[in-house]
Amino acid sequence: MRRGAASGAAASPEPECYRRGVPAPRRYVTDAIVLSRFDLGEADRVLTLITPEHGKLKAIAKGIRRPASRLGGSLEPFAELNVALARGRTFDVVTEVRVGHAWLRLRDSLESAATAWYLAELADRSLEERHAAEPLYALLHRAYELLDAGMAPGRVARWYEMHLADELGQRPEADRCVECDRMLEASESFRWVPPLGGVLCSRCPGPGADRAGLSLEALKLLKAYQRLDIEAIAALRLPDEVEREVEAAMRDFMRIALERDPRSLAFLDEVRAHPPHPGLAARPVAGDPAADRAAAVPPA
């Protein structure tokens, strides 16, 4: 009888809580960074946020554009926020927000602020909604810290692009030929072919060097972005033409990886082509309409 009782006990049904999924709480709190935003109706604003645990999500801040709104001064880009939200049918609703850390010095340089918009757009384009994104959140957070510390925006952008590609499983190949898998040699010529995933050696067929050529110095710098920490990269003394070559190479690579040109690049290039007078403050860029049009307009 004891054995039968034990057998019966083992066969007893699982508790209800194990058989049914526990519903997510209606309200939750998370750290977040604003990736983009657009106005809705007369007073609301829709925000795209990146969070560590909930990934990318869209939330609505109701009445935020009214002068008396208690949310208005807090839900800004270039800051790490602590946000309380209530789950909704279309958008989650922001109910409370606290600024954990604002990267204020970043906004003092127009190029740094424009670069920050570009990095945010890359994160936005890379993520699906409601998928955990802790590595990408940490990467963007670190990039904003570097821009805020005054590091050269171009180098921060290249470091971010390379590590973002790595996180997405699309690390550019810079050690071996992407076609024949032969180790690249310093004495040969190279071609940069993003659709194939990286560098093509001189022996393999492909686009000509006049269209896809890559210098040895640029190849070395691409490897440095993969292998060195950002502090070591910041200390490098590099010719401008090599930095421009690597910038063009990584932009081409990210365009292929994300299947489109980031809209914010036009704004960034405009800023770099027409830098502001040294005596002019750049802080208003955080809410600049041109920047919002470039990076915050939702895709069609």
VEXKE-556993 format. One record per residue (C-alpha): x, y, z; residue in one letter. Coordinates in steps of 0.05 Angstrom, whole numbers, padded with zeros to 5 digits, always signed. Example, Ala and Ser with C-alpha at 12.3 -4.5 7.8 and 13.67 -1.06 7.14 Angstrom:
BEGIN
+00246-00090+00156A;+00273-00021+00143S;
This chain:
BEGIN
+00000+00000+00000M;+00056+00047+00015R;+00086+00035-00054R;+00019+00047-00087G;+00009+00110-00046A;+00077+00136-00065A;+00063+00121-00138S;-00003+00157-00133G;+00030+00217-00101A;+00082+00219-00157A;+00027+00220-00209A;-00011+00278-00177S;-00023+00337-00223P;+00024+00397-00222E;+00002+00458-00183P;-00038+00508-00223E;+00017+00560-00220C;+00064+00513-00259Y;+00014+00497-00313R;-00007+00568-00330R;+00038+00625-00349G;+00041+00679-00297V;+00018+00744-00329P;+00068+00801-00332A;+00054+00857-00282P;+00017+00915-00311R;+00066+00966-00283R;+00141+00960-00285Y;+00204+01002-00276V;+00266+01000-00320T;+00329+01038-00338D;+00323+01067-00408A;+00356+01112-00460I;+00315+01150-00512V;+00332+01126-00582L;+00281+01168-00621S;+00216+01206-00612R;+00160+01238-00650F;+00101+01282-00631D;+00031+01254-00632L;-00032+01296-00630G;-00032+01363-00594E;+00007+01346-00531A;+00033+01274-00532D;+00100+01245-00553R;+00118+01174-00574V;+00186+01151-00552L;+00229+01092-00574T;+00269+01068-00514L;+00325+01018-00506I;+00324+00981-00440T;+00370+00925-00413P;+00316+00873-00397E;+00258+00891-00442H;+00298+00910-00503G;+00270+00962-00550K;+00200+00987-00535L;+00154+01043-00555K;+00121+01085-00501A;+00076+01145-00501I;+00085+01205-00455A;+00016+01235-00450K;+00012+01311-00445G;+00087+01318-00444I;+00086+01379-00491R;+00041+01419-00445R;+00078+01472-00405P;+00053+01443-00339A;+00074+01371-00353S;+00115+01340-00298R;+00149+01294-00349L;+00170+01348-00399G;+00240+01364-00374G;+00261+01292-00361S;+00246+01250-00422L;+00304+01276-00464E;+00357+01241-00505P;+00429+01235-00482F;+00410+01213-00412A;+00402+01148-00374E;+00332+01148-00345L;+00294+01107-00294N;+00224+01101-00323V;+00159+01074-00293A;+00111+01048-00346L;+00042+01018-00350A;+00029+00967-00404R;-00020+00989-00458G;-00051+00960-00520R;-00011+01000-00572T;+00042+01035-00530F;+00063+01028-00459D;+00048+01092-00420V;+00102+01131-00383V;+00076+01146-00313T;+00139+01171-00279E;+00211+01186-00298V;+00275+01202-00261R;+00341+01223-00292V;+00395+01176-00269G;+00451+01210-00307H;+00450+01263-00360A;+00510+01267-00408W;+00509+01343-00409L;+00579+01355-00436R;+00563+01313-00497L;+00513+01368-00518R;+00566+01422-00516D;+00596+01395-00581S;+00550+01396-00641L;+00590+01340-00674E;+00587+01297-00611S;+00512+01307-00605A;+00501+01291-00678A;+00543+01229-00670T;+00501+01209-00610A;+00438+01213-00654W;+00473+01169-00705Y;+00493+01116-00653L;+00422+01116-00626A;+00394+01104-00695E;+00441+01046-00707L;+00416+01014-00642A;+00344+01027-00662D;+00354+00995-00731R;+00390+00935-00701S;+00337+00914-00650L;+00270+00880-00653E;+00220+00902-00602E;+00214+00866-00535R;+00278+00825-00541H;+00329+00831-00484A;+00384+00878-00504A;+00432+00885-00446E;+00496+00881-00488P;+00472+00934-00537L;+00446+00978-00480Y;+00514+00974-00447A;+00549+00989-00513L;+00508+01052-00525L;+00516+01073-00453H;+00591+01067-00458R;+00593+01105-00524A;+00555+01163-00493Y;+00603+01163-00434E;+00661+01169-00483L;+00629+01225-00522L;+00613+01261-00456D;+00686+01254-00436A;+00707+01291-00499G;+00735+01233-00540M;+00739+01244-00615A;+00669+01230-00642P;+00694+01195-00704G;+00734+01145-00664R;+00677+01132-00616V;+00631+01120-00677A;+00680+01070-00709R;+00690+01033-00643W;+00615+01030-00633Y;+00601+01007-00705E;+00652+00951-00700M;+00627+00926-00633H;+00554+00932-00654L;+00569+00889-00715A;+00603+00839-00668D;+00541+00837-00622E;+00497+00825-00683L;+00540+00766-00705G;+00567+00803-00765Q;+00638+00818-00744R;+00678+00841-00806P;+00732+00793-00828E;+00799+00830-00827A;+00849+00773-00818D;+00831+00724-00873R;+00805+00730-00943C;+00729+00724-00941V;+00731+00682-01005E;+00789+00633-00999C;+00801+00637-00924D;+00875+00649-00934R;+00911+00691-00882M;+00922+00761-00909L;+00994+00783-00920E;+01021+00853-00912A;+01056+00851-00980S;+00992+00841-01020E;+00935+00888-01039S;+00866+00886-01007F;+00794+00900-01026R;+00738+00917-00977W;+00674+00880-00998V;+00619+00888-00945P;+00568+00843-00981P;+00619+00786-00972L;+00633+00805-00900G;+00701+00838-00901G;+00768+00837-00938V;+00781+00802-01004L;+00853+00783-01021C;+00888+00800-01086S;+00883+00729-01114R;+00808+00721-01112C;+00760+00749-01165P;+00717+00808-01146G;+00709+00883-01153P;+00770+00920-01176G;+00817+00958-01130A;+00795+01024-01162D;+00725+01013-01132R;+00739+00972-01069A;+00813+00981-01053G;+00834+00983-00980L;+00903+01007-00958S;+00946+00968-00910L;+00942+01025-00859E;+00865+01023-00861A;+00866+00947-00853L;+00910+00955-00791K;+00863+01007-00762L;+00803+00962-00774L;+00839+00907-00735K;+00855+00957-00680A;+00781+00973-00672Y;+00768+00899-00663Q;+00824+00884-00615R;+00844+00945-00575L;+00806+00977-00518D;+00778+01046-00532I;+00829+01081-00489E;+00886+01053-00531A;+00849+01073-00595I;+00840+01144-00569A;+00915+01150-00560A;+00933+01130-00632L;+00963+01183-00678R;+00934+01171-00747L;+00934+01208-00813P;+00867+01239-00830D;+00863+01202-00896E;+00868+01135-00861V;+00812+01154-00813E;+00769+01177-00871R;+00782+01111-00908E;+00761+01070-00847V;+00700+01114-00836E;+00677+01101-00908A;+00691+01027-00901A;+00651+01020-00837M;+00593+01062-00863R;+00589+01016-00923D;+00591+00955-00878F;+00535+00981-00832M;+00492+01000-00892R;+00496+00928-00916I;+00486+00899-00846A;+00424+00942-00832L;+00400+00942-00905E;+00393+01017-00909R;+00430+01083-00898D;+00418+01114-00830P;+00379+01178-00838R;+00419+01213-00785S;+00483+01211-00827L;+00458+01269-00869A;+00453+01312-00806F;+00521+01289-00781L;+00554+01303-00847D;+00522+01372-00850E;+00549+01388-00780V;+00619+01366-00799R;+00618+01404-00865A;+00595+01469-00831H;+00622+01468-00759P;+00593+01522-00714P;+00633+01583-00694H;+00677+01565-00633P;+00641+01617-00591G;+00572+01588-00603L;+00542+01538-00554A;+00517+01473-00584A;+00471+01451-00527R;+00404+01462-00564P;+00419+01403-00610V;+00386+01355-00561A;+00319+01381-00585G;+00340+01407-00652D;+00286+01395-00705P;+00337+01376-00757A;+00365+01322-00712A;+00296+01297-00696D;+00278+01293-00769R;+00342+01255-00783A;+00339+01205-00727A;+00271+01206-00694A;+00222+01200-00751V;+00195+01128-00750P;+00209+01087-00812P;+00155+01084-00865A;
